């Protein structure tokens, strides 16, 4: 990169020091104004009315000026009188700022009428040739000056302060005229990003896509000799915490070309036209440094679909910004040397013109990692931590299904903090298990007061979940069940180990519903009463039932019909079916839930001995693991390997089937503890 392209104004600058020269100039001007005003007044001495009459009758007065707005008379002596000792000594003794031009004395009067009458009487006492009369004027002092121009002064000070505070491309202290400058931060050879692709784990496919862009920038001839063109843009799409921004940082560290990074909200400003101006300025700077990369994080802040929610005749600043971005990415004046990377977790709200080929040629999906990806992520985050010998990344990956990279990093950090709190020299497996509980279930409430009756209800509720899941073929295997209060209102939770799968069959979903209803069914069987503890269970079951009936076409009466709209923006005001169909859907959902509930009750009634055994053990130990269940109620009657067993045994698993959004959000990758929050009876009644 040439010296010409090293733009210093784009590099991060240190905080500016106070401008002492400016304040020195302001102070000097104020002192000069004060000295000028004092010099104009000179050494003025107050006199009495009798002494003024003596001066005037002695013909020593050269000029008399009545200051109307001050009720003061300024008296100037004749040059011949100034040489007289009685005046000379007095004036020189009273002030060093003696002004020969005068005025020399001043006389305070009651009013202009009083002075006029007294002066007329005084002039009658002197000869006509010695009468000089008096003049009337007004004097502009600081208070009157401020009263006349104070508003303009305050307005000037306000605009000066705004210009000093307005942040431009160089940070605080920039001028107001720089508001249209881009706020992008530049990373180049002088301030290179330290993160590389080695720091990114669990994103092999996405890494391969962006790695090709980096390789294209480093060795373009490898692709151009075959007629290939460099992609103009790549859009990173995925849930929060999956590593989109981290992948962009790795691109910045590996690219070896200038890298501009900013957020979509940096284009948003209160002034009209500023967003579009910043887009133009950003691409202008990028073209000067081409080839280079621009990364826009959270692009949905400016890339939303146009024309929605806009008032007729209004001027939408966000649309103007988006239009400018569309033109810069693929218009008449585009430059092939600028690649745009963007990230968002809301691709459904983006404008179709922004997503088309030619602007974002590649849409890279970054999903939550599978068990292999989680193991790789754990290895990255475990590297700087002092861990014990019993730490197995494979086991940790198997116990954290559905976790994103940010959540895994949080678990590793929480485990290190827990171990340090316990004064350990290394982080062991118990610390990681406590960290998983802390992240999933919330803070443990050790001092929460729970009555024995409530604790017994919670124990049987959780035992119902555990027994139902243990004896249902398609239910997820249990990992841990606890009645220790956690979080805001969770009195207990059961953690399961879901299978890594993307397709769910009807039997699997029904077994999931039965397992979820196990807590409510156990309460009714044992106590012949029900409580509010099944709130989250019922919420989850209702969502699953409605999804089966109205989304996935798993109901004979409704048929193979789906009322789910993947293109919907969330603002639909009407249902895509009639009222009769709505009644049918509601009725079929009730039948489905009732059938699952009755099946669960029949199962628990046949296993009431196991239910009693498990609940009593929970009341005693409060926490039970899978090994404890095998000792208490025997092994599961289904010979199936869990995901962890299949993974550790190195067996070949069936290829993953990626479908068109067939997996439900409430099923895929969700553990029971995320939907197993219990509500206190008194809270539910409020």
C-alpha positions as MATLAB code, in Angstrom:
seq = 'XXXXXXXXXXXXXXXXXXXXXXXXXXXXXXXXXXXXXXXXXXXXXXXXXXXXXXXXXXXXXXXXXXXXXXXXXXXXXXXXXXXXXXXXXXXXXXXXXXXXXXXXXXXXXXXXXXXXXXXXXXXXXXXXXXXXXXXXXXXXXXXXXXXXXXXXXXXXXXXXXXXXXXXXXXXXXXXXXXXXXXXXXXXXXXXXXXXXXXXXXXXXXXXXXXXXXXXXXXXXXXXXXXXXXXXXXXXXXXXXXXXXXXXXXXXXXXXXXXXXXXXXXXXXXXXXXXXXXXXXXXXXXXXXXXXXXXXXXXXXXXXXXXXXXXXXXXXXXXXXXXXXXXXXXXXXXXXXXXXXXXXXXXXXXXXXXXXXXXXXXXXXXXXXXXXXXXXXXXXXXXXXXXXXXXXXXXXXXXXXXXXXXXXXXXXXXXXXXXXXXXXXXXXXXXXXXXXXXXXXXXXXXXXXXXXXXXXXXXXXXXXXXXXXXXXXXXXXXXXXXXXXXXXXXXXXXXXXXXXXXXXXXXXXXXXXXXXXXXXXXXXXXXXXXXXXXXXXXXXXXXXXXXXXXXXXXXXXXXXXXXXXXXXXXXXXXXXXXXXXXXXXXXXXXXXXXXXXXXXXXXXXXXXXXXXXXXXXXXXXXXXXXXXXXXXXXXXXXXXXXXXXXXXXXXXXXXXXXXXXXXXXXXXXXXXXXXXXXXXXXXXXXX';
ca = [
       0.000    0.000    0.000;
       1.476    3.354   -1.059;
       2.144    6.282    1.268;
      -0.440    8.259   -0.657;
      -3.201    5.937    0.479;
      -2.305    6.110    4.165;
      -4.966    8.530    5.234;
      -4.138    9.749    8.707;
      -7.545   11.241    9.347;
      -9.105    7.751    9.355;
      -6.818    6.294   12.012;
      -7.971    6.286   15.640;
      -6.697    9.401   17.383;
      -5.873   10.018   20.988;
      -8.238   12.266   22.976;
      -7.679   15.930   22.147;
      -6.130   18.162   24.768;
      -7.805   21.420   25.833;
      -7.095   24.285   23.429;
      -5.310   26.713   25.762;
      -4.443   29.107   22.922;
      -8.120   29.752   22.216;
      -8.832   30.597   25.851;
      -5.761   32.867   26.025;
      -7.023   34.810   23.005;
     -10.494   35.185   24.544;
      -8.996   36.389   27.849;
      -6.745   38.897   26.042;
      -9.707   40.363   24.135;
     -11.718   40.766   27.355;
      -8.788   42.485   29.096;
      -8.302   44.798   26.108;
     -11.978   45.776   26.128;
     -11.835   46.473   29.869;
      -8.694   48.580   29.608;
     -10.174   50.573   26.729;
     -13.315   51.301   28.722;
     -11.299   52.347   31.779;
      -8.992   54.498   29.634;
     -11.983   56.279   28.147;
     -13.320   57.130   31.594;
      -9.928   58.131   32.965;
      -9.393   59.343   36.552;
     -12.853   60.726   37.354;
     -13.318   62.244   40.834;
     -16.716   62.802   42.424;
     -17.392   66.385   43.594;
     -20.135   68.119   45.538;
     -22.623   70.567   44.140;
     -20.930   73.471   45.988;
     -17.471   72.652   44.578;
     -18.905   72.405   41.051;
     -20.463   75.859   41.440;
     -17.096   77.256   42.598;
     -15.342   75.727   39.537;
     -17.920   77.149   37.174;
     -17.915   80.620   38.714;
     -14.080   80.660   38.546;
     -14.297   79.963   34.783;
     -12.185   76.772   35.181;
     -14.754   74.525   33.459;
     -14.362   73.880   29.728;
     -17.299   71.496   29.142;
     -20.329   70.237   31.061;
     -22.043   67.046   29.839;
     -25.218   65.697   31.432;
     -25.483   61.861   31.123;
     -29.231   61.429   30.890;
     -29.513   57.668   31.538;
     -27.047   57.798   34.445;
     -28.231   61.056   36.184;
     -24.597   62.152   36.204;
     -22.741   65.275   35.120;
     -19.248   64.910   33.613;
     -17.055   67.984   34.138;
     -14.008   68.720   31.957;
     -11.540   71.439   33.044;
      -9.716   73.918   30.849;
      -6.032   73.181   30.097;
      -5.062   76.287   32.017;
      -6.983   75.075   35.049;
      -5.274   71.668   34.983;
      -1.954   73.341   35.708;
      -3.288   74.906   38.866;
      -2.015   73.104   42.015;
      -5.460   72.686   43.545;
      -6.591   70.556   40.599;
      -3.299   69.020   39.460;
      -2.325   67.553   42.832;
      -5.812   66.177   43.431;
      -6.122   64.463   40.051;
      -2.633   62.932   40.100;
      -3.010   61.713   43.676;
      -6.297   59.922   43.103;
      -5.384   57.812   40.053;
      -2.438   56.851   37.927;
      -4.746   56.683   34.880;
      -4.963   60.455   34.521;
      -6.554   61.463   31.234;
      -5.855   65.111   30.268;
      -8.684   65.064   27.726;
     -11.234   64.491   30.487;
     -13.682   64.209   31.915;
     -11.998   65.019   35.216;
     -14.850   65.316   37.688;
     -18.383   63.977   37.978;
     -21.451   65.134   39.900;
     -24.431   62.943   40.770;
     -27.780   64.758   40.445;
     -31.312   63.842   41.458;
     -32.908   64.256   38.042;
     -32.588   66.122   34.772;
     -35.248   68.717   35.818;
     -33.459   69.472   39.065;
     -30.093   69.882   37.307;
     -31.564   72.101   34.582;
     -33.137   74.458   37.153;
     -30.000   74.622   39.319;
     -27.694   75.168   36.305;
     -29.916   78.018   35.044;
     -29.634   79.716   38.423;
     -25.852   79.153   38.389;
     -25.401   80.761   34.979;
     -27.216   83.867   36.163;
     -24.375   84.379   38.635;
     -21.585   84.561   36.007;
     -20.993   87.089   33.201;
     -22.590   86.307   29.857;
     -19.224   85.820   28.136;
     -18.277   83.053   30.628;
     -21.477   81.053   30.185;
     -20.745   77.712   28.347;
     -24.033   75.881   28.858;
     -24.227   72.072   28.961;
     -24.888   69.211   26.566;
     -27.095   66.137   27.110;
     -26.116   62.615   26.034;
     -26.489   58.963   26.994;
     -23.766   56.466   27.848;
     -23.661   52.834   26.625;
     -22.559   50.699   29.580;
     -22.128   46.961   29.686;
     -25.569   46.249   31.164;
     -27.397   48.243   28.531;
     -25.215   46.768   25.793;
     -26.009   43.223   26.968;
     -29.699   44.089   27.242;
     -29.674   45.180   23.588;
     -27.530   42.409   22.135;
     -27.688   39.704   24.820;
     -29.859   37.339   22.767;
     -27.500   37.500   19.812;
     -24.548   36.856   22.123;
     -26.221   33.818   23.672;
     -27.163   32.502   20.220;
     -23.563   32.869   19.048;
     -22.258   31.085   22.154;
     -24.754   28.228   21.631;
     -23.736   27.651   18.020;
     -20.062   27.860   18.981;
     -20.634   25.206   21.660;
     -22.526   22.962   19.204;
     -19.718   23.220   16.666;
     -17.196   22.258   19.315;
     -19.248   19.291   20.521;
     -20.425   17.953   17.170;
     -18.640   14.687   16.477;
     -17.173   14.375   13.014;
     -14.993   11.644   11.495;
     -12.171   12.614   13.851;
     -14.253   12.200   17.010;
     -15.286   14.881   19.553;
     -14.151   18.344   18.617;
     -14.983   18.055   14.921;
     -16.817   20.815   13.104;
     -20.557   20.761   12.467;
     -19.885   20.689    8.752;
     -18.330   17.209    9.119;
     -21.622   15.624   10.221;
     -21.975   14.020    6.796;
     -18.610   12.281    7.075;
     -18.463    8.534    7.537;
     -17.914    7.162   11.054;
     -16.232    3.995    9.824;
     -13.187    2.766   11.699;
     -10.255    1.763    9.517;
      -8.003   -1.204   10.151;
      -4.911   -1.470    7.971;
      -1.228   -2.255    8.324;
      -0.785    0.380   11.047;
      -3.512   -0.990   13.360;
      -4.190   -4.554   12.334;
      -6.785   -6.803   13.999;
      -5.174   -9.604   16.012;
      -8.028  -12.135   15.519;
      -7.528  -14.764   12.785;
      -9.421  -17.782   11.461;
      -7.715  -19.918   14.108;
      -9.810  -18.114   16.739;
     -13.053  -19.052   14.960;
     -14.366  -22.568   15.617;
     -17.537  -24.419   14.738;
     -18.159  -22.395   11.555;
     -16.303  -24.469    9.001;
     -18.661  -23.891    6.063;
     -18.989  -20.142    6.695;
     -15.241  -19.880    7.213;
     -14.639  -21.527    3.879;
     -16.887  -19.015    2.112;
     -15.242  -15.898    3.542;
     -11.795  -17.461    3.287;
     -12.278  -17.588   -0.450;
     -12.950  -13.834   -0.460;
      -9.734  -13.234    1.477;
      -7.822  -15.468   -0.918;
      -9.303  -13.577   -3.870;
      -7.993  -10.302   -2.454;
      -4.537  -11.781   -1.846;
      -4.152  -13.632   -5.167;
      -6.790  -12.365   -7.627;
      -4.983  -13.830  -10.636;
      -5.858  -17.353   -9.454;
      -9.540  -16.620  -10.154;
      -9.438  -13.960  -12.874;
      -7.414  -16.112  -15.244;
     -10.416  -18.429  -15.442;
     -12.826  -15.537  -15.989;
     -14.109  -15.320  -12.428;
     -15.079  -12.037  -10.800;
     -14.720  -11.053   -7.200;
     -18.040  -11.124   -5.270;
     -19.388   -7.673   -4.510;
     -20.865   -8.605   -1.166;
     -21.520  -11.353    1.352;
     -24.309  -11.329    3.934;
     -23.812  -13.213    7.208;
     -27.150  -14.479    8.541;
     -27.715  -16.256   11.820;
     -29.157  -16.089   15.340;
     -27.538  -13.820   17.946;
     -24.300  -15.090   19.440;
     -23.376  -17.500   16.641;
     -20.188  -15.657   15.658;
     -21.083  -13.337   12.759;
     -19.085  -10.367   14.058;
     -16.259  -12.667   15.179;
     -16.005  -14.063   11.659;
     -15.832  -10.528   10.271;
     -13.023   -9.711   12.720;
     -11.162  -12.781   11.492;
     -11.560  -11.548    7.906;
     -10.096   -8.202    8.986;
      -7.146   -9.967   10.581;
      -6.493  -12.258    7.604;
      -7.268  -10.047    4.619;
      -4.135   -7.887    4.512;
      -6.116   -5.053    2.874;
      -7.782   -1.970    4.409;
     -10.877   -2.937    6.397;
     -13.640   -0.433    7.187;
     -16.062   -1.405    9.945;
     -19.148    0.360   11.280;
     -22.676   -0.363   12.476;
     -25.882    0.190   10.565;
     -27.001    2.680   13.209;
     -23.965    4.879   12.422;
     -25.786    6.048    9.293;
     -28.825    7.165   11.281;
     -28.854   10.840   12.274;
     -31.395   13.478   13.242;
     -30.432   15.677   10.283;
     -32.066   15.112    6.896;
     -29.758   13.679    4.243;
     -26.934   12.809    6.629;
     -27.313    9.021    6.228;
     -27.026    9.145    2.445;
     -24.077   11.540    2.705;
     -22.263    9.174    5.057;
     -22.833    6.251    2.682;
     -21.347    8.242   -0.208;
     -18.396    9.358    1.906;
     -17.762    5.781    3.104;
     -17.584    4.375   -0.415;
     -15.509    7.347   -1.562;
     -12.895    6.557    1.085;
     -13.110    2.846    0.278;
     -12.550    3.408   -3.444;
      -9.459    5.471   -2.671;
      -8.030    2.459   -0.799;
      -9.306   -0.290   -3.121;
      -9.026   -3.212   -2.936;
     -10.624   -3.129    0.515;
     -13.471   -4.550    2.591;
     -16.412   -2.733    4.207;
     -18.168   -4.483    7.116;
     -21.624   -3.205    8.152;
     -22.830   -4.831   11.360;
     -26.594   -5.003   12.057;
     -27.452   -3.858    8.536;
     -31.181   -4.235    9.261;
     -31.013   -0.779   10.909;
     -30.962    0.776    7.413;
     -31.829   -2.174    5.145;
     -35.490   -2.698    6.045;
     -38.020   -3.167    3.275;
     -39.078    0.138    1.775;
     -42.630    1.434    1.680;
     -43.861   -0.219    4.897;
     -45.222    1.954    7.657;
     -44.564    5.208    5.819;
     -47.034    8.065    5.875;
     -48.177    9.313    2.440;
     -46.106   12.289    1.327;
     -43.555   11.904    4.117;
     -39.787   11.867    3.654;
     -38.246    8.697    5.073;
     -34.615    9.323    5.925;
     -33.922    5.589    6.290;
     -35.183    4.912    2.751;
     -32.924    7.632    1.362;
     -29.970    6.026    3.127;
     -30.883    2.602    1.749;
     -31.280    3.991   -1.766;
     -27.826    5.512   -1.571;
     -26.395    2.188   -0.358;
     -28.065    0.292   -3.209;
     -26.619    2.665   -5.802;
     -23.125    2.534   -4.320;
     -23.117   -1.283   -4.189;
     -24.375   -1.830   -7.731;
     -24.906    1.263   -9.819;
     -23.255    3.131  -12.684;
     -20.327    4.277  -10.556;
     -19.506    1.087   -8.657;
     -15.961   -0.144   -8.199;
     -15.159   -3.863   -8.281;
     -12.370   -3.385   -5.764;
     -14.733   -2.813   -2.821;
     -16.275   -5.847   -1.096;
     -19.149   -5.338    1.335;
     -19.622   -7.722    4.260;
     -22.772   -7.350    6.343;
     -24.296   -9.179    9.286;
     -27.847   -9.433   10.581;
     -30.022  -11.768   12.634;
     -33.210  -10.503   10.954;
     -32.917  -11.305    7.230;
     -36.706  -11.447    6.874;
     -37.029   -7.650    7.219;
     -34.373   -6.769    4.630;
     -35.337   -5.204    1.318;
     -35.370   -7.583   -1.656;
     -33.289   -5.165   -3.752;
     -30.528   -5.393   -1.153;
     -30.505   -9.195   -1.185;
     -30.337   -9.692   -4.930;
     -27.279  -11.024   -6.732;
     -24.943   -8.228   -7.756;
     -25.136   -6.604   -4.355;
     -24.933   -9.470   -1.890;
     -23.856  -12.319   -4.142;
     -23.536  -14.692   -1.210;
     -25.794  -15.235    1.757;
     -23.828  -17.205    4.329;
     -26.020  -18.886    6.936;
     -24.423  -19.258   10.365;
     -26.592  -21.527   12.494;
     -26.135  -22.721   16.030;
     -23.320  -25.282   16.089;
     -23.908  -29.024   16.268;
     -22.090  -31.288   18.725;
     -18.922  -31.252   16.599;
     -18.939  -27.483   16.369;
     -19.605  -27.079   20.088;
     -16.619  -29.302   20.886;
     -14.383  -27.137   18.691;
     -15.726  -23.964   20.328;
     -15.131  -25.391   23.800;
     -11.526  -26.187   22.858;
     -10.955  -22.562   21.819;
     -12.417  -21.106   25.014;
     -10.794  -23.718   27.285;
      -7.312  -22.897   25.990;
      -6.658  -19.871   28.265;
      -8.323  -21.543   31.309;
      -6.496  -23.763   33.802;
      -8.654  -26.888   33.693;
      -8.451  -30.162   35.605;
      -7.653  -33.493   33.992;
     -11.281  -34.645   34.100;
     -12.475  -31.977   31.675;
     -13.725  -33.539   28.440;
     -14.798  -31.084   25.686;
     -16.870  -33.835   24.057;
     -18.929  -34.334   27.193;
     -19.380  -30.587   27.635;
     -20.500  -30.304   24.006;
     -23.039  -33.100   24.510;
     -24.455  -31.445   27.640;
     -25.043  -28.077   25.939;
     -27.402  -28.750   23.000;
     -28.707  -25.709   21.211;
     -26.050  -23.409   22.666;
     -24.480  -20.682   20.531;
     -20.825  -19.704   20.618;
     -21.443  -16.702   22.876;
     -23.265  -18.886   25.404;
     -20.418  -21.413   25.401;
     -17.932  -18.614   26.044;
     -20.135  -17.448   28.918;
     -20.196  -20.965   30.417;
     -16.391  -21.210   30.324;
     -16.040  -17.804   31.968;
     -18.660  -18.619   34.634;
     -16.895  -21.921   35.410;
     -13.596  -20.100   35.914;
     -15.265  -17.560   38.215;
     -16.979  -20.304   40.233;
     -13.671  -22.172   40.652;
     -11.913  -18.982   41.748;
     -14.717  -18.308   44.243;
     -14.101  -21.773   45.706;
     -10.318  -21.151   45.905;
      -9.482  -23.977   43.516;
      -6.232  -24.248   41.574;
      -7.974  -25.586   38.446;
     -11.479  -25.649   36.968;
     -13.041  -29.112   37.263;
     -16.166  -30.742   35.841;
     -18.328  -29.788   38.817;
     -17.613  -26.113   38.155;
     -18.719  -26.503   34.542;
     -21.915  -28.285   35.571;
     -22.687  -25.484   38.010;
     -21.929  -22.941   35.288;
     -24.361  -24.677   32.908;
     -27.032  -24.579   35.603;
     -26.257  -20.931   36.254;
     -26.546  -19.950   32.589;
     -29.647  -22.061   31.887;
     -31.665  -21.942   35.076;
     -30.463  -18.695   36.595;
     -28.967  -17.858   39.954;
     -29.484  -20.421   42.692;
     -31.841  -19.120   45.390;
     -30.320  -20.669   48.510;
     -32.277  -18.501   50.926;
     -35.663  -18.854   49.244;
     -38.296  -19.862   51.794;
     -40.430  -22.756   50.491;
     -43.012  -24.562   52.595;
     -42.761  -28.378   52.893;
     -46.051  -28.730   51.008;
     -44.776  -26.694   48.077;
     -41.472  -28.556   48.043;
     -43.334  -31.866   47.918;
     -45.450  -30.646   44.986;
     -42.308  -29.559   43.117;
     -40.632  -32.915   43.800;
     -43.550  -34.942   42.418;
     -43.909  -32.526   39.497;
     -40.281  -32.976   38.450;
     -40.438  -36.712   39.131;
     -43.431  -36.879   36.784;
     -41.371  -35.293   34.015;
     -38.484  -37.653   34.648;
     -40.573  -40.873   34.780;
     -42.648  -39.937   31.724;
     -39.552  -39.157   29.682;
     -37.788  -42.298   30.954;
     -40.497  -44.675   29.702;
     -41.390  -42.897   26.423;
     -39.461  -44.195   23.423;
     -39.073  -40.939   21.480;
     -38.571  -38.623   24.478;
     -35.157  -37.122   25.067;
     -33.026  -38.929   27.679;
     -32.787  -37.238   31.044;
     -29.504  -35.682   32.149;
     -30.393  -34.049   35.429;
     -33.447  -33.220   37.551;
     -33.377  -30.666   40.357;
     -35.776  -29.077   42.834;
     -33.310  -26.353   43.852;
     -34.959  -22.932   43.271;
     -33.302  -20.904   40.522;
     -33.964  -17.713   38.654;
     -36.924  -15.442   39.289;
     -39.727  -17.995   39.709;
     -38.249  -21.405   38.843;
     -38.732  -23.861   41.709;
     -37.184  -26.744   39.813;
     -36.185  -27.971   36.381;
     -35.353  -31.096   34.418;
     -32.534  -31.094   31.879;
     -32.686  -33.397   28.874;
     -30.269  -34.292   26.115;
     -32.027  -33.765   22.765;
     -30.964  -35.680   19.738;
     -29.159  -33.770   17.008;
     -31.886  -33.897   14.371;
     -33.720  -31.619   11.976;
     -36.852  -33.609   11.149;
     -39.504  -34.606   13.673;
     -42.202  -37.213   13.101;
     -45.689  -37.178   14.608;
     -44.864  -39.868   17.163;
     -41.806  -37.942   18.353;
     -43.775  -34.724   18.843;
     -46.547  -36.531   20.730;
     -43.990  -38.168   23.045;
     -42.462  -34.724   23.653;
     -45.915  -33.396   24.568;
     -46.544  -36.307   26.931;
     -43.211  -35.799   28.650;
     -43.949  -32.076   29.039;
     -47.344  -32.849   30.577;
     -45.809  -35.351   33.023;
     -45.542  -32.771   35.806;
     -49.220  -31.762   35.713;
     -50.319  -35.416   35.442;
     -48.180  -36.446   38.450;
     -49.723  -33.682   40.585;
     -53.260  -34.814   39.717;
     -52.484  -38.499   40.359;
     -50.710  -38.032   43.714;
     -52.552  -35.058   45.228;
     -55.803  -35.163   43.227;
     -55.184  -31.431   42.741;
     -53.282  -29.278   40.272;
     -51.095  -26.180   40.800;
     -49.817  -23.235   38.788;
     -46.389  -24.839   38.433;
     -47.237  -26.187   34.972;
     -47.543  -22.735   33.368;
     -44.528  -23.005   31.076;
     -45.353  -26.678   30.354;
     -48.822  -25.778   29.116;
     -47.457  -22.879   27.090;
     -44.963  -25.132   25.335;
     -47.513  -27.885   24.722;
     -50.021  -25.417   23.279;
     -47.455  -24.055   20.831;
     -46.478  -27.565   19.758;
     -50.117  -28.625   19.284;
     -51.017  -25.568   17.206;
     -47.865  -26.089   15.112;
     -48.803  -29.710   14.437;
     -52.378  -28.834   13.422;
     -52.047  -25.528   11.547;
     -48.417  -25.441   10.375;
     -47.111  -28.952    9.711;
     -50.317  -30.603    8.445;
     -50.215  -33.410   11.021;
     -53.973  -33.550   11.612;
     -56.370  -35.718    9.607;
     -59.323  -33.345    9.877;
     -57.443  -30.193    8.816;
     -55.422  -32.106    6.244;
     -52.148  -31.306    4.529;
     -52.593  -27.566    4.855;
     -50.180  -25.053    6.381;
     -51.249  -21.584    7.453;
     -47.678  -20.514    8.191;
     -46.333  -17.611    6.109;
     -42.525  -17.507    6.093;
     -42.594  -14.141    4.279;
     -44.842  -12.449    6.805;
     -43.469   -9.340    8.497;
     -45.488   -9.761   11.692;
     -48.136   -7.140   10.870;
     -50.938   -9.355    9.518;
     -54.316   -8.088   10.690;
     -56.404  -10.968    9.293;
     -56.245  -14.756    9.589;
     -55.592  -16.785    6.421;
     -58.593  -18.998    7.188;
     -62.272  -18.673    8.008;
     -63.911  -18.634   11.416;
     -65.193  -22.162   10.850;
     -61.647  -23.370   10.190;
     -60.461  -21.506   13.283;
     -63.033  -23.314   15.405;
     -61.959  -26.629   13.886;
     -58.295  -25.904   14.605;
     -59.081  -25.007   18.221;
     -61.140  -28.167   18.655;
     -58.436  -30.404   17.154;
     -55.782  -28.807   19.356;
     -57.877  -29.503   22.460;
     -58.365  -33.118   21.378;
     -54.641  -33.537   20.739;
     -53.623  -32.095   24.100;
     -56.315  -34.052   25.960;
     -55.249  -37.291   24.278;
     -51.598  -36.675   25.221;
     -52.589  -35.830   28.795;
     -54.690  -38.981   29.233;
     -51.865  -41.076   27.779;
     -49.423  -39.506   30.233;
     -51.738  -40.168   33.193;
     -52.137  -43.820   32.181;
     -48.357  -44.179   31.939;
     -47.710  -42.615   35.350;
     -50.480  -44.658   37.003;
     -48.752  -47.822   35.790;
     -45.420  -46.491   37.073;
     -46.655  -44.969   40.346;
     -44.115  -46.975   42.375;
     -41.231  -45.537   40.352;
     -42.800  -42.073   40.685;
     -42.964  -42.360   44.500;
     -39.391  -43.664   44.711;
     -38.000  -40.870   42.553;
     -39.929  -38.103   44.343;
     -38.797  -39.247   47.798;
     -35.178  -39.384   46.633;
     -35.521  -35.871   45.212;
     -36.871  -34.549   48.507;
     -33.838  -36.014   50.227;
     -31.026  -35.155   47.764;
     -32.678  -32.316   45.757;
     -30.560  -33.150   42.661;
     -30.516  -36.453   40.741;
     -28.514  -37.436   37.676;
     -29.087  -40.053   34.997;
     -26.990  -42.612   36.879;
     -29.189  -42.127   39.951;
     -32.323  -42.853   37.921;
     -30.804  -46.079   36.613;
     -30.165  -47.222   40.194;
     -33.634  -46.242   41.420;
     -35.970  -47.297   38.594;
     -33.719  -49.346   36.291;
     -32.398  -48.660   32.796;
     -34.540  -47.301   29.991;
     -36.376  -50.074   28.167;
     -35.229  -48.744   24.797;
     -31.859  -49.797   23.407;
     -30.837  -46.551   21.775;
     -27.583  -44.677   22.018;
     -27.688  -41.065   23.067;
     -26.013  -38.377   20.986;
     -23.077  -38.324   23.359;
     -22.679  -42.114   23.268;
     -22.819  -42.215   19.498;
     -20.344  -39.340   19.307;
     -17.845  -40.788   21.749;
     -18.075  -44.245   20.202;
     -17.051  -42.724   16.878;
     -19.937  -44.321   15.048;
     -21.018  -42.976   11.716;
     -24.249  -41.082   12.033;
     -26.798  -40.648    9.302;
     -26.345  -37.587    7.099;
     -28.131  -34.504    8.326;
     -31.218  -33.564    6.364;
     -31.649  -29.832    5.998;
     -35.224  -28.917    5.218;
     -37.112  -25.776    4.418;
     -37.651  -24.513    7.955;
     -39.429  -27.672    9.075;
     -38.070  -27.744   12.601;
     -40.027  -25.752   15.134;
     -38.248  -23.140   17.269;
     -39.714  -24.613   20.428;
     -38.370  -28.077   19.595;
     -35.061  -27.729   17.823;
     -32.117  -27.517   20.179;
     -34.204  -26.622   23.230;
     -33.600  -28.238   26.588;
     -36.330  -28.798   29.132;
     -34.872  -26.356   31.604;
     -35.448  -23.502   29.170;
     -39.197  -24.118   29.266;
     -39.524  -25.550   32.759;
     -39.923  -22.411   34.848;
     -42.298  -22.972   37.757;
     -44.623  -20.228   38.989;
     -45.522  -19.783   42.605;
     -49.260  -20.092   43.356;
     -49.446  -16.618   44.833;
     -47.687  -15.178   41.803;
     -49.941  -16.919   39.336;
     -53.057  -15.561   41.041;
     -51.901  -11.970   40.862;
];
